């Protein structure tokens, strides 16, 4: 079998579930869809993690807006952990068990129909994701996916949300992704110990205290940002806070710059994000992004968080309003933390002494 590189194309079989390559209990296949309704300051997810060797799936559906961020106050929230999963599940046309959402492949690797209904909450969602490009593969050996196959794909989503009698149109450009393989840590990203020879807990000490706490390595930090205006302009990338400098700029990798309708990979040595956090919540408030792709094209973006979803008490998923190239785009900031690390950062951010 030839070596898999960042340029290896995905194949129609990648729409299916795979037989696991080991008996590792952490082996998982994910299936994720997200959408937004900017005029309602609303974002939403449908996500399923299939733990193949355990024969179970954990699926989640949630919608958030500016009226509440925790699960008890979200516009909609439901999660079903560790539901028994049939071994012959076919992701090309499948409904997740015990009331989960449905996925139907319409065109291999490109187009999909997704639907979900919860009669007890008078809630339903239905949309088509029509991809605007073939799926992009993360570079093997690069965080956060490291050695697991991972794809990201921008699509045009059209459909409808229903909350009781309230019908809300979905018409946005957003992202789906998929990953499969063992996960020994958060998204199998590199885990760096404070005791690793030659490694400091903070790679570049200095600057304000909360930023220095944020830059501590080996804490499971991960941050993923994206924003798009239609099929021709936008960006996506993972942020590496642990490799950031004392001025607050964190490098980005394994992403793309979309300009004039053409996708090109980010130059991870020249692309960076600087985040500004809300002092009371610790969540991302707004950010600056400098993007350079491998061909030298550039873009500067500024984003503002308009609503948040906090599922586990630490960082948040935020709906982001972006400005770049004289345009407005929409997307997300996914800000992942360990709870103890987040609390230390937030306390430093709140400190008055």
HUDAPE-V468963 format. One record per pair of residues at least 4 apart in sequence whose ideal C-beta (glycine too) atoms are under 6 Angstrom apart, sorted by sequence separation. I is the first residue (numbers start at 1). J is the second residue. If there is no record, write none. Layout:
i={I | I}
j={J | J}
This chain:
i={4 | 10 | 85 | 90 | 96 | 107 | 192 | 207 | 229 | 245 | 267 | 293 | 337 | 37 | 51 | 68 | 89 | 96 | 106 | 118 | 145 | 162 | 183 | 207 | 229 | 258 | 266 | 277 | 278 | 323 | 337 | 68 | 71 | 106 | 185 | 228 | 244 | 292 | 310 | 20 | 36 | 50 | 95 | 105 | 106 | 117 | 138 | 160 | 161 | 192 | 194 | 227 | 256 | 257 | 278 | 322 | 243 | 277 | 291 | 308 | 309 | 35 | 48 | 49 | 94 | 104 | 116 | 160 | 241 | 256 | 275 | 276 | 64 | 65 | 202 | 226 | 240 | 276 | 290 | 308 | 34 | 48 | 93 | 103 | 115 | 159 | 239 | 240 | 255 | 320 | 17 | 62 | 63 | 138 | 275 | 289 | 307 | 320 | 33 | 47 | 63 | 92 | 102 | 114 | 157 | 158 | 202 | 239 | 305 | 306 | 320 | 83 | 137 | 202 | 224 | 252 | 273 | 274 | 288 | 32 | 46 | 62 | 83 | 101 | 113 | 157 | 201 | 237 | 238 | 253 | 305 | 306 | 318 | 135 | 136 | 223 | 238 | 273 | 287 | 31 | 45 | 61 | 112 | 156 | 157 | 251 | 303 | 304 | 317 | 80 | 135 | 237 | 272 | 286 | 30 | 44 | 60 | 111 | 236 | 252 | 303 | 316 | 221 | 236 | 271 | 285 | 315 | 28 | 29 | 43 | 59 | 110 | 154 | 251 | 252 | 271 | 284 | 301 | 302 | 315 | 131 | 132 | 235 | 270 | 315 | 28 | 42 | 58 | 152 | 153 | 249 | 250 | 301 | 314 | 41 | 58 | 131 | 234 | 27 | 40 | 41 | 130 | 152 | 192 | 193 | 217 | 233 | 249 | 267 | 283 | 299 | 314 | 27 | 56 | 57 | 109 | 129 | 130 | 192 | 215 | 248 | 267 | 313 | 151 | 191 | 214 | 215 | 266 | 267 | 25 | 56 | 57 | 129 | 314 | 56 | 150 | 215 | 232 | 237 | 264 | 265 | 23 | 55 | 127 | 128 | 264 | 148 | 149 | 264 | 20 | 127 | 20 | 126 | 148 | 189 | 283 | 126 | 186 | 239 | 257 | 284 | 50 | 125 | 186 | 257 | 59 | 211 | 124 | 259 | 207 | 123 | 148 | 206 | 59 | 204 | 122 | 146 | 204 | 257 | 127 | 144 | 144 | 143 | 76 | 129 | 143 | 48 | 284 | 175 | 284 | 46 | 61 | 173 | 235 | 173 | 282 | 282 | 279 | 17 | 277 | 17 | 16 | 15 | 144 | 33 | 15 | 233 | 15 | 227 | 144 | 233 | 227 | 234 | 12 | 229 | 10 | 132 | 229 | 228 | 227 | 227 | 226 | 225 | 224 | 142 | 142 | 223 | 222 | 139 | 138 | 220 | 219 | 35 | 219 | 10 | 133 | 6 | 37 | 213 | 214 | 213 | 6 | 35 | 210 | 213 | 4 | 36 | 35 | 210 | 35 | 209 | 210 | 34 | 33 | 32 | 31 | 30 | 29 | 27 | 28 | 26 | 26 | 24 | 26 | 18 | 69 | 69 | 70 | 66 | 69 | 65 | 64 | 64 | 41 | 41 | 43 | 36 | 38 | 36}
j={8 | 14 | 89 | 94 | 100 | 111 | 196 | 211 | 233 | 249 | 271 | 297 | 341 | 42 | 56 | 73 | 94 | 101 | 111 | 123 | 150 | 167 | 188 | 212 | 234 | 263 | 271 | 282 | 283 | 328 | 342 | 74 | 77 | 112 | 191 | 234 | 250 | 298 | 316 | 27 | 43 | 57 | 102 | 112 | 113 | 124 | 145 | 167 | 168 | 199 | 201 | 234 | 263 | 264 | 285 | 329 | 251 | 285 | 299 | 316 | 317 | 44 | 57 | 58 | 103 | 113 | 125 | 169 | 250 | 265 | 284 | 285 | 74 | 75 | 212 | 236 | 250 | 286 | 300 | 318 | 45 | 59 | 104 | 114 | 126 | 170 | 250 | 251 | 266 | 331 | 29 | 74 | 75 | 150 | 287 | 301 | 319 | 332 | 46 | 60 | 76 | 105 | 115 | 127 | 170 | 171 | 215 | 252 | 318 | 319 | 333 | 97 | 151 | 216 | 238 | 266 | 287 | 288 | 302 | 47 | 61 | 77 | 98 | 116 | 128 | 172 | 216 | 252 | 253 | 268 | 320 | 321 | 333 | 151 | 152 | 239 | 254 | 289 | 303 | 48 | 62 | 78 | 129 | 173 | 174 | 268 | 320 | 321 | 334 | 98 | 153 | 255 | 290 | 304 | 49 | 63 | 79 | 130 | 255 | 271 | 322 | 335 | 241 | 256 | 291 | 305 | 335 | 49 | 50 | 64 | 80 | 131 | 175 | 272 | 273 | 292 | 305 | 322 | 323 | 336 | 153 | 154 | 257 | 292 | 337 | 51 | 65 | 81 | 175 | 176 | 272 | 273 | 324 | 337 | 65 | 82 | 155 | 258 | 52 | 65 | 66 | 155 | 177 | 217 | 218 | 242 | 258 | 274 | 292 | 308 | 324 | 339 | 53 | 82 | 83 | 135 | 155 | 156 | 218 | 241 | 274 | 293 | 339 | 178 | 218 | 241 | 242 | 293 | 294 | 53 | 84 | 85 | 157 | 342 | 85 | 179 | 244 | 261 | 266 | 293 | 294 | 53 | 85 | 157 | 158 | 294 | 179 | 180 | 295 | 52 | 159 | 53 | 159 | 181 | 222 | 316 | 160 | 220 | 273 | 291 | 318 | 85 | 161 | 222 | 293 | 96 | 248 | 162 | 297 | 246 | 163 | 188 | 246 | 100 | 245 | 164 | 188 | 246 | 299 | 170 | 187 | 189 | 189 | 123 | 176 | 190 | 96 | 333 | 226 | 335 | 101 | 116 | 228 | 291 | 230 | 346 | 349 | 349 | 89 | 349 | 91 | 91 | 92 | 222 | 114 | 105 | 325 | 108 | 320 | 238 | 327 | 322 | 329 | 108 | 327 | 109 | 231 | 329 | 329 | 329 | 331 | 331 | 333 | 334 | 253 | 254 | 335 | 336 | 254 | 254 | 338 | 338 | 157 | 341 | 135 | 263 | 137 | 168 | 344 | 345 | 345 | 139 | 170 | 345 | 348 | 140 | 172 | 172 | 348 | 174 | 348 | 349 | 174 | 176 | 177 | 178 | 179 | 180 | 182 | 183 | 182 | 183 | 182 | 184 | 180 | 308 | 309 | 310 | 307 | 310 | 307 | 307 | 309 | 306 | 307 | 319 | 319 | 330 | 330}
